[in-house]
Amino acid sequence: AYMSRRMLEEGRVFIQAESELGAINMVLGASASGVRTMTTSSSPGISLMQEALSYMAGDELPCVVANIARGGPGLGNIAGAQSDYFQATKGGGHGDYNLIVIAPASVQEMIDFTFTAFDVADKYRTPVIILADGYLGQMMEPARIEKKEILQVKKNWALTGARGRKPNVINSMYLGEGVLEKHNKKLQEKFQRTKKELCLVEEISVSDAEIILIAYGTVSRICKNVVKTLRAKKIKAGLIRPITLWPFPVETIKKNISRAKFFLVVEMSTGQMVEDVRLAVEGKAPVYFYGRTGGGIPEEERIIDLIETEYRSLPT
């Protein structure tokens, strides 16, 4: 309701699409013309968008897609969940590609990271996923919406009419021998560059931490309180909160392995991000997991219990 009114006030365009399939293909077309464009849905609707997102990754078209993730699989429920992590961070559709994924943890961050997402999408010519959850989507918090400077990117590739120049062609079909492989190598070079240049992460009380929690989004807020409680009990706990889920903050985790007695990954899923954490840790420290699924929320007391039990069993 807010966007439908506000976009008109700003002289911009708001379209109520007939379906998620229609919406994401409208996004593709609008992006091809060089304008900034976004859409939003929740889990099952995002699944319907995967074919077009693969096309946009192949076409190198920037856009922003917000997924206010809910419980699944199937129709599930409308409670918050983090079980769309694999879909968001591993591509989601067909083909070899990655999308940039940003995970807010508050209403203010949902606003701020939307600005960030548009800039990043334009810079790298790629779709960007804002991966939130149903709890954030239904949350009310004070927030400020301020005008920000827009990153100016020349879009020489856009379909803006061919008067006075050679026509632009946006395409992801390459049938000639070796042509698609060459295009895929170009995309992979961009993805590798993105990994080197873009990594957003928050570290809380990590510098001397022996017990390191890793969580994102809504769950990271719970884990911040866990860290405070454990610190009050003289247990050196810290929190690594990935903000970009792709690229994943591998180096931030690696630099803390030697000091960590163990890592605990907390998610609203049966365990998805934990796989990326285990890959980053490379077996050099124990990695434990606690999760709730189907709209369940990890309880602060249960997390503290698990950590204290494991902490007491450590050799002195």
C-alpha positions, 0 to 999 in steps of 0.5 A: 500500500505504501509503495503504490502511493509513494511511487506515484508521488515521486513520479515513478511507476507501480504495477500490480502484476497478475502473478509472480511470473508476470511480475518478474518478467516485467522486471526483466523488460524494465531492466533491459530498458535501463531503469531501476526496477524491483519486485517482492514476494514470499517463498512460493512466489520467489520459486515461480520467479527462478526461470526469469532470474536465471535469464537475468543472470545470463543477460546481466540485467540488474534488479532487486528482488525482496524475499520475505521468506515464510515457512515451507516446503509447499504452501507451509505457513506465513510465519518467518523462516530462513529455509530459502537460504540455499535457493538464494545463495546457490543460484535458485534456477538453472545454469551456473550463476550466483546472485548477490544476497543481502540479509537485513535484521531490522526494519531500518536495515530493510530500508537502507539495504534496499538502497545498497542493493540497487547500487550493487545491482547496477555496479555488477549488472546482476539481480540482488536478493534481499532475503528477509523473513516473515517476522521482519515483514510483519514487524513495526519499528521506528525507521527513517527514510532519507534521500540518498545519493544514487550511484551513477552507472552508464548503461551503454548496453540498455535498449533505449532505441538505436538512433545514431548507434548500432542496436543493442541486443540482450540475449542469453542464448548462445548456440555456436560451438564454445560461445556459451562456455566463453560467456559462462567464463566471463560471468564466473570472472565477474562472480570471482571479482564480486567475492573479492570486492563485496563482503558485508559482515557484523562482528560483535565481541569477537576479538577475544571470543572462544565461543562464536555464534553465527547467525543472520537476519532475525536470528542474529538479534536473538544471538546478540542477547545470548552473547550479552548473557554469556559475557555476564556469566564470564563466558567469552562468546561472540557473534559473526553476523553475515550481512551478505550471504553471497558473497559469504564472509569466509575470511571473517570466519577463517581469521577466528578459527584458531581462537575458537573452541567451537562455533554454533550456527543458529538458523530458522531452518533445519541447517543450510547456512551451517554448510557454508560455515563448515566449508569455511572452518575446514574441520579446524574447529567443531561446528555445531548447529541449532535450528527451528523450522516451520516458523519456529523461532530459536529460543534464547534460553535454549541456545544458552543451555546448549552453549553452557553444556558444551562449554562445561564439557571442554577440557580445562 
